[in-house]
Amino acid sequence: MLKTSRTGLALHPDGDEGHSVFRADLPGLKGATSTFDPIPVGTSAAQIYGALAVSVRAAGRDPRPRRFDLLIASVAVSLDLPLVTRNESDFSGIHPALQLLSVP
């Protein structure tokens, strides 16, 4: 099962070079990453992501604010996994193979 969650990442300066890096700011993210193995975004998921973005745009919606949701959905579809979400409407109808499990 793939699950969406509310986790935050913050951009922080990195040393003298002035580059920036992403750092997890929420303790929950650290707990999740130590409990679960991350699922990589493979070629199949990347192709599905493109199709999802086109589908969302064709439905008259902007895919940009939904890009992370679409990425999560594309991985779920590529691995034939159900996606657990509190916001079923964010994912409803974007891909025929996307299985949704709604939780309160």
BALOLO-132817 format. One line per 4 residues: their letters; for each residue x, y negated, z negated of N, C-alpha, C. Coordinates in steps of 0.02 Angstrom, whole numbers, plus 50000, padded with zeros to 5 digits. Each point is the difference from the previous one (the first is absolute). Example, Ala and Ser with C-alpha at 12.3 -4.5 7.8 and 13.67 -1.06 7.14 Angstrom:
! residues 2
AS> 50660/50284/49610/49955/49941/50000/50045/49940/50000  49982/49947/50036/50042/49941/49997/49961/49945/49963
END
This chain:
! residues 104
MLKT> 50042/50059/50000/49958/49941/50000/50044/49938/50000  49979/49951/50037/50034/49936/50000/49956/49952/49961  50030/49961/49957/49962/49955/49958/50025/49928/50008  49955/49954/50007/50020/49930/50001/50002/49975/49928
SRTG> 50042/49951/49987/50003/49973/49933/50018/49926/50004  49989/49966/49945/50019/49930/49995/50069/49996/49968  50050/49992/50041/50068/49990/49974/50028/49938/50033  50045/49968/49965/50027/49938/50026/50074/50005/50014
LALH> 50021/49967/50051/50071/49993/50015/50014/49926/50003  50057/49981/49976/50018/49929/50001/50066/49991/50036  50007/49943/50032/50061/49984/50036/50046/49962/49952  50061/50024/49994/50048/49968/49954/50065/49987/50036
PDGD> 50035/49946/49983/50065/49987/50030/50050/50053/49979  50046/50015/50045/50049/50052/49987/50071/49972/50005  50027/49979/49944/50070/49981/49996/50018/49937/50039  50065/49993/50014/50027/49940/50030/49981/49991/50073
EGHS> 49983/50054/50034/49987/49996/50071/49934/49965/50015  49956/49995/49951/49936/49968/50011/49949/50046/50034  50017/50064/50008/49953/50047/50029/49947/50016/49948  49946/50029/50023/49947/50018/49955/49988/50075/50003
VFRA> 49979/50027/49945/49983/50071/49996/49933/50007/49966  49966/50056/50014/49937/50013/49967/50014/50040/49937  49967/49981/49946/50007/50035/49936/49931/50012/49972  49990/50060/49976/49936/50016/49969/49993/49962/49935
DLPG> 49944/49967/49990/49989/49962/49939/49953/50034/49951  49966/50051/50021/49952/50032/49956/50026/50066/49974  49996/50012/49935/50023/50064/49972/49965/50060/50031  49938/49992/50020/49963/50055/50030/50032/50026/50064
LKGA> 50030/49956/50038/50033/50021/50062/50060/50045/49983  50037/49982/49949/50057/50041/49980/49977/50069/49978  49946/50003/49962/49973/50063/49978/49976/50043/50058  49968/49968/50048/49975/50037/50058/50057/50027/50043
TSTF> 50051/49960/50010/50055/50023/50042/50043/50052/49966  49998/50004/49934/50036/50053/49966/49958/50064/49993  49935/49994/50011/49955/50057/49995/49988/50033/50067  49995/49960/50053/49982/50026/50066/50057/49987/50049
DPIP> 50009/50046/50046/50047/49989/50055/49968/49954/50051  50036/49950/50024/49972/49956/50051/49988/50039/50065  49949/49981/50036/49985/50031/50064/50026/49952/50054  50046/50024/50042/50027/49955/50051/49950/49985/50056
VGTS> 50009/49944/50032/49960/49983/50058/50037/50027/50061  49973/50053/50028/50032/50032/50057/49975/49972/50066  50025/50029/50055/49982/49978/50067/49925/50006/50012  49971/50055/49979/49928/50009/50010/49960/49947/49963
AAQI> 50019/49986/49938/49965/49948/49961/50009/49931/50032  50059/49987/50027/50011/49935/50033/49956/49993/50062  49992/50054/50038/49956/49997/50059/49927/49991/49979  49980/50035/49948/49931/49993/49975/49989/49930/49974
YGAL> 50050/49972/49967/49995/49931/49975/49983/49951/50056  50035/50008/50057/49987/49957/50057/49928/50008/50025  49977/50062/50003/49931/50013/50021/49950/49971/49951  50015/50004/49935/49955/49972/49950/49996/49924/50006
AVSV> 50057/49968/50012/50001/49927/50008/49958/49979/50060  50005/50038/50055/49960/49985/50059/49926/50010/49985  49984/50054/49965/49931/50015/49982/49969/49945/49956  50038/49978/49951/49976/49946/49955/49989/49936/50040
RAAG> 50047/49984/50044/49994/49939/50040/49940/50005/50047  49989/50060/50029/49943/50010/50046/49933/49992/49963  50001/50014/49935/49939/49992/49960/49990/49928/49977  50044/49955/50023/49993/49930/49983/50030/49980/49933
RDPR> 50041/50045/49972/50033/49985/49936/50074/49988/50012  50031/49963/49956/50071/49985/50005/50040/50054/49964  50045/50036/50035/50038/50052/49967/50055/49974/49953  50020/49938/50006/50056/49975/49959/49988/50004/49925
PRRF> 49943/49976/49974/49990/50006/49927/49993/50072/49978  49986/50045/50046/49990/50070/49984/50060/50043/50017  50056/49971/50017/50057/50038/50026/50023/50056/49953  50001/49988/49935/50023/50052/49954/49947/50055/49993
DLLI> 49936/49980/50000/49947/50050/49999/50003/50043/50063  50012/49968/50057/50006/50037/50063/50060/50047/49999  50054/49978/49970/50059/50043/49995/49986/50061/49957  49967/49990/49943/49982/50055/49956/49952/50048/50037
ASVA> 49952/49972/50035/49952/50041/50038/50035/50039/50055  50048/49970/50033/50034/50034/50055/50040/50060/49974  50031/49993/49942/50036/50056/49970/49951/50055/49980  49944/49982/49971/49950/50049/49981/49975/50039/50061
VSLD> 49985/49965/50054/49976/50033/50061/50055/50045/50029  50062/49975/50002/50054/50039/50031/50014/50064/49962  49987/50000/49934/50013/50060/49959/49936/50039/49985  49943/49978/50028/49935/50031/49989/49984/50004/49925
LPLV> 50011/49943/49966/49986/49995/49928/49941/49953/49989  49958/50015/49950/49948/49951/49983/50031/49940/49966  49970/49942/50010/50023/49939/49968/49951/49982/49945  50025/49993/49940/49959/49982/49942/50002/49924/49992
TRNE> 49941/49969/49997/49998/49928/49996/49939/49975/49960  50008/49941/49973/49943/49966/49968/49965/49955/50050  50031/49988/50056/49973/49954/50050/49987/50037/50066  49951/50044/49999/49985/50040/50059/49986/49957/50061
SDFS> 49969/49943/49990/49983/49956/50056/50062/49975/50037  50058/49996/49966/50062/49979/50033/50022/50051/50052  49980/50063/49992/50025/50053/50043/49946/50031/50044  49937/49987/49984/49945/50033/50033/50000/49986/50076
GIHP> 49996/50054/50038/49993/49995/50073/50062/49981/50039  50059/49997/49969/50059/49979/50038/50034/50056/50038  49987/50062/49980/50029/50058/50037/49956/50060/49987  49983/50037/50053/49955/50058/49990/50029/50055/49957
ALQL> 50065/50006/49996/50031/50053/49960/50015/49980/49929  49986/49936/49983/50015/49977/49932/49947/50024/49952  50021/50039/49950/49956/50026/49949/50005/49955/49939  49944/49975/49977/49999/49955/49942/49968/50033/49940
LSVP> 50031/49990/49942/49971/50020/49936/49993/49937/49959  49938/49980/49989/49987/49938/49964/49997/50014/49925  50034/49957/49962/49997/50005/49927/49976/49933/49972  49965/50003/49943/49976/49936/49970/50056/49959/49971
END
